[in-house]
Structure formats: C-alpha cells, structure tokens
C-alpha cells in the first residue's frame, strides 16, 4: 500500500483557508474514533470506496467490528496509546463527539484529525457551543450558563418558566436535561443534574424540529443536504423525513446557516445542525453534532451521496459528492423495545413497498437502545412516512 503524503492540520489551520494538500487515496487506512453504528456505517462506505478502516473503541463487541479491518480496544483517555495507534493511520475522524480533546490533540501530532480537536472542544460542551453561536450571530434559544443553585434561580428569574435545564456535557437522547415548569421544579432539577456546569434554556414554542447535515471539504467547499423533519418519542428520534414540507424560505435559511456554521467552526468532515422552527418561520439553532447524524441515515437510500460517503470524501480531501435527493424518504428508528415479543417480523416489514432494513449488529436489545432503522422511499413524503411506520409496526408486532 502506498500512503499519500498529507500535511498535518493544526487547530489554527482548521480555522483558516486550507492549504493545498494531496488527497488521501483509496488503499489508505482511515481511523474512526468510536465503534458504534455511525462508525460501522462509515466503515461500510469507506471500504466500498477501497479504503481500509480501523476503529478505536472501548468495546471489542461493537457494531464497527463487523465492518472494520481492525478494532483497537482501549480507553479513550489513554493519549499515549492513541498517539501510537494514530501513527499507523492516514487520517482519523469521529463517530461521536465525547472524545477527550487532549487525546484528539495527541493523535493530531501523528496524523490529520478531521474535524480538528478544536471543533470537538467547542461542540462537546453546551456552554462553549452557545458562546460560539452567540459570538458569531447565530440565533438560538435564550440561555444562561449556571454553575450553582443560586445562579440557577437567578437564571430562572431572568428567562422565566417553562425552561429546560441541561448539563453542559455528555447529554444525548434526552439524558442530562430536565424541563422546569414551575418554581417547585428548580431545586429538584439542580439536585438531579448538578453540581457542575449546566445551561438553562428558555422554552421555545416551536412548530417543528429539523436538522441539516452538511459537509465541508479540505478546500473549504461545502455540500448541504435538504433539511429533515424530526419527530421524537421519549426524547429519542423516532422518525425523520425529507423533504421537510416547509416553505422554501425556511429550508433555504436553515441550509445557509448550517453552511456558515461549518465554515466558522473550520469543520473538515460532516456535521449536523439541529434547529427549532418557530411558528412565525424563524430557525433557531439547537445543537451542533460534528459527525454524521441519526436523522441523516435516509441519505443512504435517498441521495446520490450518503452522509457516510460524504464523510469519507471530506476527510480524505476528495471532491464532495452531490446531495441531490432522488425520492421522498422517511427513516424510523428501531429500538430494543421492538424485540419485546421476540425476534421482529422482518418479512412482514420488508413486504411494505419501498422499505429497506439496516441492523447495527448489537447483541443486547435493551429498551431505548438503537438497534437499527428502516427507510422508506416513495413518491411523496407523506407516503414514505406512512410506509415506514407501517413497516415498523408490522416488524414489532404492534396492533
């Protein structure tokens, strides 16, 4: 195997216009931090393009192990071991953002890390992320950073109720957050989530939630997908659909904001920006994920270039692919609850027109755990949503 000569990317380089650099060509070895389903789907896309993939995971029995050429098992905070692993790779990317920044910086001494560690530093902490959005003029929910019970009470007085208290770090799928509807909720919420940095967000009476997956290449070019409309159940994404069925002014604004966020962050790779759409048509940034996203899984079947192939292209310095969507699509998550009555009825689900199945290879179908997803393509988004939810109901033997 011939390795492509690639220059190191420092945090300063990531924020500035990138210098010309040779592409990392098929045959090279790509590393992915994390062994979950996003890492597995990245490996599937990369190997189809001719790359070798090595996953770095804290678990040997992980979804990525079914598709990667090798899995390095160890702690994510072992900077010395990670730097040694990085020396045998041509580039490293991420499938989740809660990687210790110092470990990412240590790996960057040996190999390009994309997105850069500074991107992780900003997005893995809600307080820093909100500061970034505010400093660059991106509209988001009114908020206050709180570090004590007294600061929380002061923030509630300033923002009013209802509001949402969130931990600054390590929150996902509704974990690490509490809704405050009355004054009596404030102290119990702090007892549950504190001590430590938290963010109180004013309540947004939104019309819907959407997300925009976008990619930015080493040359600064961007490719932005159509927004997906997201429906949640118990704080976990339930169904995503595209097109989102919103006025062009709303979707154009969301796409433009997503592209600008990637530019200002200096992202090289794929990221997802989640938005609230208010009843008067404004788009407010909710969160930024510097990686492929659950709501973007429908791009595998629906778009000319999936979000995972786009991640490979961006990380390797290749031209970005077309984001054109060739059919209306809807994706439904399959949680461990679907196994409550035994093995799901896959033949019944796959008999629904336009439906495809992707299982992640997880062995323990716990309630609330993402085990896979179904995607439906159809002439209209309404038909795609109806078909994918029907297929899931049939698989899970729901009435």
C-alpha positions as CSV (number, residue, x, y, z in Angstrom):
1,X,0.0,0.0,0.0
2,X,1.3,3.5,-0.9
3,X,0.5,6.2,1.6
4,X,-0.5,9.6,0.2
5,X,1.7,12.5,1.5
6,X,-0.6,14.6,3.8
7,X,0.4,17.6,5.8
8,X,-0.6,17.9,9.4
9,X,-3.6,20.1,10.2
10,X,-3.3,22.2,13.3
11,X,-6.3,23.9,15.1
12,X,-5.1,27.2,13.6
13,X,-5.0,25.6,10.1
14,X,-8.5,24.3,10.6
15,X,-9.9,27.8,11.2
16,X,-8.0,29.3,8.3
17,X,-8.4,28.7,4.5
18,X,-6.8,25.3,4.0
19,X,-3.5,25.0,2.2
20,X,-3.3,22.8,-0.9
21,X,-2.8,19.2,0.0
22,X,-2.7,15.8,-1.7
23,X,-5.8,13.7,-1.4
24,X,-5.8,10.6,0.8
25,X,-6.5,8.0,-1.9
26,X,-8.2,4.6,-1.8
27,X,-5.9,2.0,-0.3
28,X,-5.1,4.3,2.7
29,X,-6.0,3.4,6.3
30,X,-8.7,5.5,7.9
31,X,-9.3,5.5,11.7
32,X,-12.6,6.2,13.3
33,X,-12.9,7.1,16.9
34,X,-15.8,5.1,18.3
35,X,-17.2,1.7,17.4
36,X,-21.0,2.4,17.3
37,X,-23.4,2.3,14.4
38,X,-22.1,5.5,12.9
39,X,-18.6,4.1,12.9
40,X,-20.0,0.9,11.3
41,X,-21.7,2.8,8.5
42,X,-18.6,5.0,7.9
43,X,-16.6,1.8,7.6
44,X,-19.1,0.3,5.1
45,X,-18.9,3.4,2.9
46,X,-15.1,3.7,3.2
47,X,-14.5,0.0,2.3
48,X,-16.8,0.3,-0.7
49,X,-14.5,3.1,-1.9
50,X,-11.4,1.0,-1.4
51,X,-10.1,2.2,1.9
52,X,-9.1,0.1,4.9
53,X,-10.7,1.1,8.2
54,X,-9.6,0.7,11.8
55,X,-12.0,1.6,14.6
56,X,-10.9,2.8,18.0
57,X,-13.4,1.6,20.6
58,X,-13.8,0.9,24.3
59,X,-15.6,-2.3,23.5
60,X,-14.5,-5.3,21.4
61,X,-18.0,-6.3,20.6
62,X,-19.1,-3.2,18.8
63,X,-21.1,-2.6,15.6
64,X,-17.9,-1.3,13.8
65,X,-16.2,-4.6,14.4
66,X,-18.4,-6.2,11.8
67,X,-17.1,-3.9,9.1
68,X,-13.7,-2.6,10.1
69,X,-10.4,-4.3,9.2
70,X,-9.3,-3.9,12.8
71,X,-10.6,-2.7,16.2
72,X,-8.2,-1.2,18.7
73,X,-9.8,-1.7,22.1
74,X,-8.9,0.7,25.0
75,X,-9.8,3.8,26.9
76,X,-10.4,7.0,25.1
77,X,-8.3,8.9,27.6
78,X,-5.1,6.9,27.1
79,X,-3.4,9.6,25.0
80,X,-0.1,7.7,24.7
81,X,-1.7,4.6,23.2
82,X,-4.0,6.6,20.9
83,X,-0.9,8.5,19.6
84,X,0.8,5.2,18.9
85,X,-2.3,3.9,17.0
86,X,-2.5,7.1,15.0
87,X,1.0,6.6,13.7
88,X,-0.3,3.6,11.6
89,X,-3.2,5.6,10.1
90,X,-3.5,8.1,7.3
91,X,-6.4,10.1,8.8
92,X,-8.7,10.0,11.8
93,X,-12.4,11.0,12.1
94,X,-15.1,10.6,14.7
95,X,-18.4,8.9,15.1
96,X,-19.2,10.5,18.4
97,X,-18.0,13.8,19.9
98,X,-17.3,12.9,23.6
99,X,-13.7,12.1,22.9
100,X,-11.2,13.7,25.3
101,X,-9.8,16.8,23.5
102,X,-6.3,16.2,24.8
103,X,-6.4,12.7,23.3
104,X,-7.5,14.0,20.0
105,X,-4.7,16.6,20.1
106,X,-2.2,13.9,20.9
107,X,-3.3,11.9,17.8
108,X,-3.1,15.0,15.7
109,X,0.7,15.0,16.3
110,X,0.9,11.9,14.2
111,X,-1.9,12.2,11.6
112,X,-4.6,14.6,10.3
113,X,-7.6,14.6,12.6
114,X,-10.8,15.7,10.9
115,X,-12.8,17.5,12.2
116,X,-10.0,19.2,14.2
117,X,-9.8,18.8,18.0
118,X,-10.8,22.4,18.4
119,X,-14.2,21.6,16.8
120,X,-14.7,18.9,19.4
121,X,-13.7,21.3,22.1
122,X,-16.5,23.7,21.1
123,X,-19.3,21.3,20.4
124,X,-18.9,18.8,23.2
125,X,-19.8,21.4,25.8
126,X,-23.2,23.2,25.6
127,X,-21.8,26.3,27.3
128,X,-19.0,26.7,24.8
129,X,-21.3,25.9,21.9
130,X,-23.8,28.5,22.9
131,X,-21.0,31.1,23.3
132,X,-19.8,30.2,19.8
133,X,-23.3,30.7,18.4
134,X,-23.8,33.9,20.2
135,X,-20.4,35.3,19.3
136,X,-21.0,34.6,15.6
137,X,-24.5,36.0,15.5
138,X,-26.4,32.7,15.0
139,X,-29.9,32.8,16.6
140,X,-30.5,30.3,19.3
141,X,-32.8,29.9,22.4
142,X,-32.2,32.5,25.2
143,X,-30.0,30.9,27.7
144,X,-27.8,31.3,30.8
145,X,-24.8,29.2,32.0
146,X,-25.3,28.2,35.6
147,X,-22.8,26.8,38.0
148,X,-24.7,26.8,41.3
149,X,-28.2,26.6,42.7
150,X,-28.2,30.4,43.3
151,X,-27.2,31.0,39.7
152,X,-30.0,28.7,38.5
153,X,-32.6,30.6,40.5
154,X,-31.2,33.9,39.0
155,X,-31.4,32.4,35.5
156,X,-35.0,31.3,36.0
157,X,-35.8,34.8,37.2
158,X,-34.3,36.2,34.0
159,X,-35.6,33.7,31.5
160,X,-38.9,32.8,33.1
161,X,-40.7,29.4,33.1
162,X,-41.1,27.0,31.5
163,X,-37.4,26.4,30.7
164,X,-35.1,23.4,30.2
165,X,-32.0,22.8,32.4
166,X,-29.3,20.8,30.6
167,X,-25.9,19.5,31.7
168,X,-23.1,21.3,29.7
169,X,-21.5,18.0,28.7
170,X,-22.4,14.4,28.0
171,X,-26.1,14.8,27.2
172,X,-27.9,13.0,24.4
173,X,-31.3,11.4,23.6
174,X,-32.9,13.4,26.4
175,X,-30.3,12.4,29.0
176,X,-28.9,15.1,31.2
177,X,-31.8,17.5,30.9
178,X,-35.0,18.4,32.9
179,X,-37.9,20.6,32.0
180,X,-38.8,23.2,34.6
181,X,-42.5,24.1,34.5
182,X,-42.9,25.6,38.0
183,X,-40.8,27.1,40.7
184,X,-41.1,23.9,42.7
185,X,-39.1,22.1,39.9
186,X,-36.0,24.2,40.2
187,X,-34.3,22.7,43.3
188,X,-35.1,19.1,42.4
189,X,-33.7,19.7,38.9
190,X,-30.4,21.1,40.3
191,X,-30.2,18.2,42.8
192,X,-30.6,15.8,39.8
193,X,-28.2,17.5,37.3
194,X,-25.8,19.5,39.4
195,X,-23.2,20.2,40.7
196,X,-21.2,21.2,37.7
197,X,-21.8,23.5,34.7
198,X,-25.3,23.5,33.3
199,X,-27.2,25.6,30.7
200,X,-30.7,26.9,31.3
201,X,-32.6,27.5,28.0
202,X,-35.7,29.4,27.7
203,X,-38.6,27.4,26.4
204,X,-39.2,27.7,22.6
205,X,-42.8,27.1,21.5
206,X,-41.7,25.7,18.2
207,X,-43.7,24.4,15.2
208,X,-41.3,21.6,14.4
209,X,-37.7,20.4,14.7
210,X,-35.4,19.9,11.7
211,X,-31.8,19.0,11.1
212,X,-29.4,19.8,8.3
213,X,-26.5,17.5,7.6
214,X,-23.7,19.3,5.7
215,X,-20.1,18.6,4.7
216,X,-17.1,20.8,4.3
217,X,-14.0,19.8,2.4
218,X,-10.3,20.5,2.9
219,X,-10.6,23.2,0.2
220,X,-13.5,24.9,2.0
221,X,-16.2,23.7,-0.4
222,X,-19.5,22.8,1.3
223,X,-22.3,20.4,0.3
224,X,-25.6,20.7,2.2
225,X,-28.4,18.2,2.3
226,X,-32.1,19.1,2.4
227,X,-33.4,19.5,5.9
228,X,-35.1,16.5,7.6
229,X,-38.2,17.0,9.7
230,X,-37.7,15.1,13.0
231,X,-40.3,13.6,15.3
232,X,-39.2,12.4,18.8
233,X,-40.6,10.0,21.2
234,X,-39.5,9.9,24.8
235,X,-36.7,12.4,23.8
236,X,-35.3,9.9,21.2
237,X,-35.5,10.5,17.5
238,X,-38.4,8.4,16.2
239,X,-39.0,9.3,12.6
240,X,-37.0,11.6,10.2
241,X,-38.4,12.6,6.8
242,X,-37.3,14.6,3.8
243,X,-38.4,16.9,2.2
244,X,-39.4,18.6,5.4
245,X,-42.6,20.2,4.0
246,X,-41.6,23.7,4.9
247,X,-41.6,26.9,2.9
248,X,-38.5,27.4,0.7
249,X,-37.5,30.5,2.7
250,X,-37.3,28.4,5.9
251,X,-35.3,25.5,4.4
252,X,-33.0,27.8,2.4
253,X,-32.3,29.7,5.7
254,X,-31.5,26.5,7.6
255,X,-29.2,25.3,4.9
256,X,-27.4,28.6,4.6
257,X,-26.9,28.8,8.4
258,X,-25.6,25.2,8.5
259,X,-23.0,26.0,5.9
260,X,-21.9,29.1,7.7
261,X,-21.6,27.3,11.0
262,X,-19.3,24.7,9.4
263,X,-17.2,27.5,7.9
264,X,-16.9,29.4,11.2
265,X,-16.0,26.3,13.1
266,X,-13.5,25.3,10.5
267,X,-15.0,21.8,10.1
268,X,-13.4,19.4,7.7
269,X,-15.8,16.5,7.6
270,X,-19.5,16.1,8.2
271,X,-21.6,17.8,10.8
272,X,-25.3,18.1,11.6
273,X,-27.0,21.3,12.8
274,X,-30.3,20.8,14.6
275,X,-32.9,23.6,14.5
276,X,-36.2,24.7,16.1
277,X,-38.6,26.2,13.5
278,X,-40.8,28.7,15.3
279,X,-44.4,29.3,14.4
280,X,-43.5,32.5,12.6
281,X,-40.9,30.8,10.4
282,X,-37.7,31.6,12.2
283,X,-35.0,29.0,12.5
284,X,-33.1,28.8,15.8
285,X,-30.0,26.6,16.3
286,X,-30.5,23.9,18.9
287,X,-27.3,21.8,18.8
288,X,-24.3,21.0,16.6
289,X,-23.0,17.5,16.1
290,X,-19.6,17.3,14.4
291,X,-20.3,13.9,12.8
292,X,-22.9,12.1,10.8
293,X,-26.3,12.1,12.4
294,X,-29.2,9.7,13.0
295,X,-31.5,12.0,11.0
296,X,-29.2,11.7,8.0
297,X,-29.5,7.9,7.7
298,X,-32.1,8.3,5.0
299,X,-29.4,9.7,2.7
300,X,-28.1,6.2,2.2
301,X,-31.0,5.2,0.0
302,X,-32.4,8.6,-0.9
303,X,-29.4,10.7,-2.0
304,X,-26.8,10.5,-4.7
305,X,-24.1,10.6,-2.0
306,X,-24.8,9.3,1.5
307,X,-23.7,11.3,4.6
308,X,-21.1,8.5,5.3
309,X,-19.6,8.6,1.8
310,X,-19.5,12.3,2.1
311,X,-17.6,11.9,5.4
312,X,-15.0,9.8,3.6
313,X,-14.7,12.3,0.8
314,X,-14.3,15.3,3.1
315,X,-11.9,13.6,5.5
316,X,-9.7,12.4,2.6
317,X,-9.6,15.7,0.7
318,X,-11.7,14.4,-2.2
319,X,-14.3,16.4,-4.1
320,X,-17.6,16.4,-2.2
321,X,-20.5,14.4,-3.8
322,X,-23.9,15.6,-4.9
323,X,-26.5,15.9,-2.2
324,X,-29.4,15.6,-4.7
325,X,-32.3,13.6,-3.3
326,X,-33.9,11.4,-5.9
327,X,-37.0,10.4,-3.9
328,X,-39.0,11.4,-0.8
329,X,-37.8,9.4,2.2
330,X,-38.6,8.6,5.8
331,X,-36.4,6.8,8.4
332,X,-37.8,5.1,11.5
333,X,-35.5,4.1,14.4
334,X,-35.7,0.5,15.7
335,X,-35.2,0.5,19.4
336,X,-34.7,-2.5,21.6
337,X,-38.3,-2.4,22.6
338,X,-39.2,-3.9,19.2
339,X,-37.7,-7.2,20.5
340,X,-40.1,-7.4,23.5
341,X,-42.2,-10.0,21.8
342,X,-39.2,-12.0,20.3
343,X,-37.4,-11.5,17.0
344,X,-39.2,-8.8,15.0
345,X,-41.1,-9.9,11.9
346,X,-38.7,-8.7,9.2
347,X,-40.5,-10.4,6.3
348,X,-43.7,-8.5,7.1
349,X,-41.8,-5.2,7.4
350,X,-39.9,-5.8,4.1
351,X,-43.1,-6.6,2.3
352,X,-44.1,-2.9,2.5
353,X,-43.2,-1.2,-0.8
354,X,-40.0,0.8,-0.8
355,X,-38.8,-0.2,2.6
356,X,-35.2,-1.3,3.4
357,X,-33.7,-2.5,6.7
358,X,-30.3,-1.8,8.3
359,X,-29.5,-3.6,11.6
360,X,-26.4,-2.5,13.6
361,X,-25.2,-5.8,14.9
362,X,-25.8,-5.1,18.5
363,X,-26.4,-8.3,20.6
364,X,-28.4,-6.9,23.5
365,X,-31.8,-5.3,22.5
366,X,-32.3,-3.2,25.6
367,X,-35.4,-0.9,25.8
368,X,-34.5,2.5,24.3
369,X,-31.3,1.3,22.6
370,X,-31.0,2.0,18.9
371,X,-30.7,-1.4,17.2
372,X,-31.2,-0.4,13.6
373,X,-33.5,1.5,11.3
374,X,-36.0,1.2,8.5
375,X,-36.1,3.5,5.5
376,X,-38.9,4.0,3.0
377,X,-38.7,5.7,-0.4
378,X,-41.9,6.8,-2.0
379,X,-43.3,9.4,-4.5
380,X,-44.4,11.7,-1.6
381,X,-43.1,12.2,1.8
382,X,-46.5,11.5,3.4
383,X,-46.5,8.1,1.7
384,X,-42.9,7.4,2.8
385,X,-43.8,8.2,6.5
386,X,-46.9,6.0,6.3
387,X,-45.0,3.1,4.8
388,X,-42.0,3.3,7.2
389,X,-44.2,3.5,10.3
390,X,-46.4,0.7,9.0
391,X,-43.4,-1.5,8.4
392,X,-42.1,-0.8,11.9
393,X,-45.5,-1.7,13.4
394,X,-45.5,-4.9,11.5
395,X,-42.0,-5.8,12.5
396,X,-42.6,-5.0,16.1
397,X,-46.0,-6.8,16.0
398,X,-47.8,-3.7,17.1
399,X,-51.6,-3.6,16.7
